[in-house]
Structures are given as structure tokens and as C-alpha cells.
Amino acid sequence: MERLEEQIAHLIRALEDMSDTVARQDAEIAVLTRRVEMLMRREAERESDAGGSVTLGNEPPPHY
């Protein structure tokens, strides 16, 4: 009986540790999701401000 109580105690501890880890990861994912959304909005604004033109490689700029 004592051995079973020890195993249950270890399992409860492991479950609590995993629950804490999942909660922490959920918060981190939420922060990262907000950052990605912010970066996507910022990039979309930058592309619309630039008029969609992109200078590639050795291509001279349009004013040449």
C-alpha cells in the first residue's frame, strides 16, 4: 500500500510539473502569435507604402 501511495505521489508531481509547463508554453505561444501578427501587419504596410516595387540583385533603381 505504501508503495502505491509513493507512486501516486510521484505521478501527481509529474502531472503538476507538466501542467505548469503547458501553461507556460501557452503564454509563450500567445506572445509569439501577437508578435508574428504585428510583424505581418508592419510588412504589409511597408509593402503598400513602397507601391509593391522591389529592387532585386544588381538591378538598377528606377531613377536611372
C-alpha positions as a printed NumPy array, in Angstrom:
array([[  0.   ,   0.   ,   0.   ],
       [  2.813,   2.39 ,   0.88 ],
       [  4.484,   1.719,  -2.485],
       [  1.276,   2.635,  -4.315],
       [  0.973,   5.864,  -2.336],
       [  4.552,   6.777,  -3.325],
       [  3.826,   6.065,  -6.976],
       [  0.652,   8.138,  -6.838],
       [  2.58 ,  10.998,  -5.212],
       [  5.21 ,  10.856,  -7.983],
       [  2.529,  10.78 , -10.653],
       [  0.734,  13.742,  -9.099],
       [  4.018,  15.677,  -9.002],
       [  4.763,  14.808, -12.64 ],
       [  1.258,  15.872, -13.663],
       [  1.601,  19.205, -11.854],
       [  5.004,  19.809, -13.487],
       [  3.575,  19.051, -16.927],
       [  0.593,  21.29 , -16.269],
       [  2.918,  24.167, -15.332],
       [  4.964,  23.571, -18.473],
       [  1.879,  23.56 , -20.699],
       [  0.59 ,  26.76 , -19.091],
       [  3.969,  28.479, -19.6  ],
       [  4.146,  27.327, -23.219],
       [  0.606,  28.55 , -23.849],
       [  1.573,  32.014, -22.629],
       [  4.736,  31.996, -24.775],
       [  2.758,  30.91 , -27.845],
       [  0.279,  33.74 , -27.276],
       [  3.119,  36.295, -27.112],
       [  4.781,  34.885, -30.218],
       [  1.485,  34.844, -32.109],
       [  0.935,  38.531, -31.315],
       [  4.495,  39.339, -32.449],
       [  4.058,  37.485, -35.744],
       [  0.76 ,  39.272, -36.386],
       [  2.415,  42.619, -35.637],
       [  5.314,  41.831, -37.992],
       [  2.927,  40.735, -40.73 ],
       [  0.942,  43.973, -40.412],
       [  4.139,  46.006, -40.406],
       [  5.434,  44.233, -43.523],
       [  2.095,  44.666, -45.302],
       [  2.183,  48.393, -44.524],
       [  5.762,  48.636, -45.732],
       [  4.898,  46.86 , -48.984],
       [  1.875,  49.093, -49.598],
       [  3.935,  52.224, -48.874],
       [  6.605,  51.077, -51.341],
       [  3.986,  50.565, -54.033],
       [  4.87 ,  46.913, -54.377],
       [  8.157,  47.608, -56.16 ],
       [ 11.172,  45.607, -55.126],
       [ 14.761,  46.11 , -56.305],
       [ 16.315,  42.738, -56.971],
       [ 20.028,  41.886, -57.07 ],
       [ 22.087,  44.069, -59.393],
       [ 19.045,  45.684, -60.982],
       [ 19.488,  49.473, -61.13 ],
       [ 16.962,  51.586, -59.243],
       [ 14.081,  53.059, -61.301],
       [ 15.552,  56.589, -61.433],
       [ 18.495,  55.53 , -63.685]])
